[in-house]
Structure formats: structure tokens, C-alpha cells
Amino acid sequence: MNARKRTTTSLPLAQGNRKKHLLSGLIRCGCCGSNYTISGKDYYRCAGQKERGTCDNRLSVRKGPLEEASLTAIQHRLLTEDHVRLFIAEYEREATRLARIDSHEADTARIRLQQLERELGNLHENLLAGIASPALRQMIDERETEKARLILRNATVDRGVASQPPLPTPFVLQAQFRARIAALRTTLEDPAVRGQAASIMSRLIESVTIYPDEPGGPAAEVAASVASLMAYALNDNAAREGGVSSSIAVVAGAGFEPAAFRL
């Protein structure tokens, strides 16, 4: 948790690097760790087995059902109420810590501004008295520059603190997230924007691991970063200009292990 203005996972619809398949690059073989790659039109297979012959996993997974199951897991299983409550508590702790830092730095800046006012008053008196040496003018310029910088910094901090809205309740956050995923699922039906949706999915999902030899039959495990899910739930048009999401992503960057759910 360092800089609040770190670039966040704002998850806009990407304009470049659009993937044709929703889970490309995200599926892993639970036997050898290799990627599952597209095989034919509608299936994924372990690249270790298919391309290199180094894995015994011959299970092919149909693309459509796996994509649908992964989306369902993200929408309803991975972002739990406990995750959201933990996130809100961490966010509030971090916001309090940063507010204390801002307050201390603002107090220090105000003291320095008072010193600069006195120094500039003395320097201007010397200037009016006819002591107009280059060194005197340089000292005035340096202090005026520092004064302007401190005033601007304090104004920026005040605006940032005043504009930081509180987080919604856990119930509202979960509802927002599920509604956004539902809207994303709708876009998958449009071939024109499916590649954009795939780009978003690659930021929400960390991995989909295929286990071919489970006792109850083949299984898949979907893992996602809670930080990314929360940033997506809170994302709005202001996020890229330093809105809630830009602060949220940093807070969630520590202490949040990826959430996983076995399909």
C-alpha cells in the first residue's frame, strides 16, 4: 500500500489486443501446469499433451460450457460478503492513515509558508531600500517559487480529501458487481464486442485450472483476484481521473489472496 495514485484496475473495454476466445491464456492443466490452448473450433486441450507430448492429460474441454461456468462462478461465488467487508475495513483503515499523513504534511507546509512570508517581507524591504543585487533577486524568485508550489500542493490535498466519497455497503457493492458481470455476459452475445469482453475477463480471472482425474469426474477451479473484482465493482468514468477505484485498487493490493471456486 504505497502511493494512492497508483494506476488502478479500471477495466475499460480495451481497444487493442482483443482476444478471440474468452479464456485464452487463462486455462491451466492441473497435471503439468501447461496452458490449455484452443483445439479445433470449440475445444481447449492441454498444450503439454497436444503440442509436446509431455503430459498424459488428454481431456478436451468444450469452450462454451467452460466459459459460462466461469462467468457464473465469478458473478455469484467468488466475491463473498466476507471479502467485501474485509475490503471495506481495510479501505477505511488506509484512508484514515493517509488522512493523517496529509494532515501532518499540510501542517508542515503551513508553517513553512509562514516562514516564507516573513523571509519575502524582509527581502522586499531590502529591495525597496535599493539593495537590488542579482543574488537578492534570485533569493526572492526561489522563495516565490517554493511558496507557489506549497500553496498548490495544499489545495490539491484538500480537494482530494474532500472528494473522496464513502464506499457503498457490502450488499450494494455485491449487487453492483453482479449487475456489471450480467451486463458483460450480455456483450458476449455480440461478436463485435466479444473480444473486448475477453480483455476484461483476462483482468478479472487469474486462472482456470482443469483437473481431469477428480473422484467425481473432471473439474475446473476458477481463481480471481479480490482486488480486481472490487475494482470492477466500483469502476466508474471518474476512476481514470483519480476517482474511488484508483484508491481502492491500492488498498486491496495487500492482504487479499486470490479467491477460488471449484466448479
C-alpha positions as CSV (number, residue, x, y, z in Angstrom):
1,M,0.0,0.0,0.0
2,N,2.2,2.8,-1.2
3,A,1.0,5.6,-3.5
4,R,-2.7,6.3,-3.6
5,K,-2.5,7.4,-7.2
6,R,-1.1,4.2,-8.4
7,T,-2.7,3.1,-11.7
8,T,-5.8,1.0,-10.9
9,T,-7.5,-1.9,-12.4
10,S,-10.2,0.3,-14.0
11,L,-11.0,-2.4,-16.6
12,P,-12.3,-0.3,-19.5
13,L,-13.3,-2.1,-22.7
14,A,-9.9,-2.4,-24.3
15,Q,-9.4,-1.0,-27.8
16,G,-6.4,-3.2,-28.6
17,N,-5.0,-6.7,-28.1
18,R,-8.5,-8.2,-28.4
19,K,-8.7,-11.9,-27.9
20,K,-10.9,-14.1,-30.0
21,H,-11.6,-16.6,-27.2
22,L,-12.9,-15.6,-23.8
23,L,-10.5,-17.6,-21.6
24,S,-7.4,-17.6,-23.9
25,G,-4.2,-17.7,-21.8
26,L,-6.1,-18.3,-18.5
27,I,-6.7,-22.0,-18.6
28,R,-4.1,-24.3,-16.9
29,C,-3.6,-28.0,-16.8
30,G,-3.8,-29.3,-13.3
31,C,-1.5,-32.2,-14.2
32,C,1.5,-30.4,-15.7
33,G,0.8,-26.7,-15.4
34,S,0.8,-26.1,-19.2
35,N,-1.7,-23.8,-20.8
36,Y,-4.8,-25.2,-22.3
37,T,-5.0,-23.9,-25.9
38,I,-7.8,-23.9,-28.4
39,S,-8.2,-27.1,-30.4
40,G,-10.4,-27.0,-33.4
41,K,-13.3,-24.7,-33.2
42,D,-14.9,-25.4,-29.8
43,Y,-12.5,-27.2,-27.5
44,Y,-9.5,-26.5,-25.3
45,R,-6.7,-29.0,-24.8
46,C,-3.5,-29.2,-22.7
47,A,-0.6,-27.9,-24.8
48,G,1.8,-30.1,-22.9
49,Q,0.0,-33.2,-24.3
50,K,-1.2,-31.8,-27.6
51,E,2.0,-30.0,-28.8
52,R,4.8,-31.5,-26.9
53,G,3.6,-34.9,-25.7
54,T,5.0,-34.3,-22.2
55,C,1.6,-34.7,-20.4
56,D,-0.8,-37.6,-20.0
57,N,-3.8,-35.3,-19.7
58,R,-5.9,-36.0,-22.9
59,L,-9.1,-34.3,-21.6
60,S,-10.6,-31.8,-24.1
61,V,-12.9,-29.2,-22.6
62,R,-15.7,-27.6,-24.6
63,K,-15.3,-23.8,-24.8
64,G,-18.9,-22.7,-24.4
65,P,-19.8,-24.6,-21.2
66,L,-16.5,-23.7,-19.5
67,E,-16.9,-20.0,-20.3
68,E,-20.4,-20.0,-19.0
69,A,-19.5,-21.9,-15.8
70,S,-16.5,-19.5,-15.2
71,L,-18.7,-16.4,-15.6
72,T,-21.3,-17.9,-13.2
73,A,-18.5,-18.6,-10.6
74,I,-17.3,-15.0,-10.9
75,Q,-20.7,-13.5,-10.7
76,H,-22.1,-15.5,-7.8
77,R,-19.3,-17.4,-6.0
78,L,-16.0,-15.5,-5.8
79,L,-16.8,-12.1,-4.3
80,T,-18.3,-13.1,-1.0
81,E,-19.8,-10.8,1.7
82,D,-16.8,-11.5,3.9
83,H,-14.4,-10.4,1.1
84,V,-16.4,-7.2,0.7
85,R,-16.5,-6.5,4.4
86,L,-12.8,-7.1,4.8
87,F,-12.1,-4.9,1.8
88,I,-14.2,-2.0,3.2
89,A,-12.5,-2.3,6.6
90,E,-9.0,-2.2,5.0
91,Y,-10.0,0.7,2.8
92,E,-11.2,2.7,5.8
93,R,-8.0,2.0,7.7
94,E,-5.9,3.0,4.8
95,A,-8.0,6.2,4.2
96,T,-7.5,7.2,7.9
97,R,-3.8,6.6,7.7
98,L,-3.4,8.6,4.5
99,A,-5.5,11.4,6.0
100,R,-3.2,11.6,9.0
101,I,-0.2,11.9,6.7
102,D,-1.9,14.6,4.6
103,S,-2.8,16.5,7.8
104,H,0.8,16.3,9.1
105,E,2.2,17.4,5.7
106,A,-0.3,20.2,5.4
107,D,0.6,21.5,8.9
108,T,4.3,21.4,8.0
109,A,3.6,23.2,4.7
110,R,1.6,25.9,6.6
111,I,4.5,26.6,9.0
112,R,6.9,26.8,6.0
113,L,4.5,29.2,4.2
114,Q,4.5,31.5,7.3
115,Q,8.4,31.4,7.3
116,L,8.4,32.2,3.5
117,E,6.1,35.2,4.1
118,R,8.5,36.6,6.7
119,E,11.5,36.0,4.5
120,L,9.9,37.5,1.5
121,G,8.9,40.6,3.5
122,N,12.4,41.1,4.6
123,L,13.8,40.6,1.1
124,H,11.3,43.0,-0.4
125,E,12.2,45.6,2.2
126,N,15.9,45.3,1.1
127,L,14.8,45.6,-2.5
128,L,12.9,48.8,-1.7
129,A,15.9,50.1,0.2
130,G,17.9,49.9,-3.1
131,I,19.7,46.7,-2.5
132,A,18.9,45.2,-5.8
133,S,21.7,42.7,-6.4
134,P,21.3,39.6,-8.6
135,A,21.7,37.4,-5.5
136,L,18.8,39.2,-3.8
137,R,16.5,38.8,-6.8
138,Q,17.4,35.1,-7.0
139,M,16.5,34.6,-3.4
140,I,13.1,36.3,-3.9
141,D,12.5,34.2,-7.0
142,E,13.4,30.9,-5.2
143,R,11.1,31.7,-2.3
144,E,8.2,32.8,-4.5
145,T,8.5,29.5,-6.5
146,E,8.5,27.5,-3.2
147,K,5.5,29.4,-1.9
148,A,3.5,28.8,-5.1
149,R,4.4,25.1,-5.0
150,L,3.3,24.7,-1.4
151,I,0.0,26.6,-2.0
152,L,-0.7,24.3,-5.0
153,R,0.1,21.2,-3.1
154,N,-2.2,22.1,-0.1
155,A,-5.0,22.9,-2.5
156,T,-4.6,19.6,-4.3
157,V,-4.6,17.6,-1.0
158,D,-7.7,19.5,0.3
159,R,-9.6,18.7,-3.0
160,G,-8.6,15.0,-2.8
161,V,-9.7,14.6,0.8
162,A,-13.0,16.5,0.2
163,S,-13.8,14.5,-3.0
164,Q,-13.2,11.0,-1.5
165,P,-16.7,9.5,-1.2
166,P,-17.5,6.7,1.3
167,L,-17.8,3.2,0.0
168,P,-21.3,1.6,-0.5
169,T,-22.5,-1.1,1.8
170,P,-21.4,-4.7,1.2
171,F,-24.8,-5.5,-0.1
172,V,-24.8,-2.7,-2.6
173,L,-21.2,-3.5,-3.7
174,Q,-22.1,-7.1,-4.4
175,A,-25.2,-6.1,-6.3
176,Q,-23.2,-3.6,-8.4
177,F,-20.6,-6.3,-9.2
178,R,-23.2,-8.9,-10.2
179,A,-25.0,-6.4,-12.3
180,R,-21.8,-5.4,-14.1
181,I,-21.0,-9.1,-14.8
182,A,-24.5,-9.7,-16.0
183,A,-24.0,-6.8,-18.5
184,L,-20.7,-8.3,-19.5
185,R,-22.3,-11.6,-20.2
186,T,-24.8,-9.9,-22.5
187,T,-22.0,-8.4,-24.6
188,L,-20.6,-11.9,-25.2
189,E,-23.6,-12.5,-27.5
190,D,-22.4,-9.7,-29.8
191,P,-19.4,-10.9,-31.9
192,A,-18.4,-7.2,-32.5
193,V,-17.5,-6.7,-28.8
194,R,-16.7,-10.3,-27.7
195,G,-13.0,-9.6,-28.0
196,Q,-13.4,-6.6,-25.7
197,A,-15.2,-8.7,-23.1
198,A,-12.4,-11.2,-23.3
199,S,-9.9,-8.5,-22.5
200,I,-11.9,-7.6,-19.4
201,M,-12.1,-11.3,-18.4
202,S,-8.3,-11.6,-18.6
203,R,-8.1,-8.9,-15.9
204,L,-10.8,-10.4,-13.7
205,I,-9.7,-14.0,-13.8
206,E,-6.3,-15.1,-12.6
207,S,-6.6,-18.7,-13.8
208,V,-9.0,-21.6,-14.6
209,T,-7.3,-24.9,-13.7
210,I,-8.5,-28.1,-15.2
211,Y,-8.3,-31.3,-13.1
212,P,-9.1,-34.3,-15.3
213,D,-8.9,-37.1,-12.7
214,E,-11.1,-36.0,-9.8
215,P,-13.1,-38.7,-8.0
216,G,-16.4,-37.1,-9.2
217,G,-15.2,-36.6,-12.7
218,P,-13.2,-33.8,-14.4
219,A,-13.4,-30.4,-12.6
220,A,-12.3,-26.8,-13.1
221,E,-11.2,-24.3,-10.5
222,V,-11.6,-20.6,-11.2
223,A,-9.4,-18.2,-9.3
224,A,-9.7,-14.4,-9.3
225,S,-8.1,-11.5,-7.5
226,V,-10.4,-10.0,-5.0
227,A,-8.7,-6.6,-5.6
228,S,-9.6,-6.9,-9.3
229,L,-13.2,-7.9,-8.6
230,M,-13.6,-5.0,-6.2
231,A,-12.1,-2.5,-8.6
232,Y,-14.5,-3.8,-11.3
233,A,-17.5,-3.4,-8.9
234,L,-16.5,0.2,-8.1
235,N,-15.3,1.2,-11.6
236,D,-16.9,4.4,-13.0
237,N,-15.9,7.0,-15.5
238,A,-14.1,9.0,-12.9
239,A,-11.7,6.2,-12.0
240,R,-9.1,7.0,-14.5
241,E,-9.1,10.6,-13.3
242,G,-8.3,9.6,-9.7
243,G,-11.8,8.5,-8.5
244,V,-12.7,5.9,-6.0
245,S,-11.3,2.9,-7.9
246,S,-7.8,4.4,-8.1
247,S,-7.6,4.5,-4.3
248,I,-9.4,1.2,-3.9
249,A,-7.1,-0.9,-6.1
250,V,-4.1,0.1,-4.0
251,V,-5.8,-0.7,-0.7
252,A,-6.8,-4.1,-1.9
253,G,-3.3,-4.8,-3.3
254,A,-2.1,-6.1,0.1
255,G,-3.6,-8.8,2.3
256,F,-6.0,-10.2,-0.3
257,E,-5.3,-13.7,-1.6
258,P,-7.0,-14.8,-4.9
259,A,-10.4,-16.3,-4.3
260,A,-11.0,-19.7,-5.8
261,F,-14.1,-21.8,-6.5
262,R,-14.3,-25.3,-7.8
263,L,-16.9,-25.8,-10.5
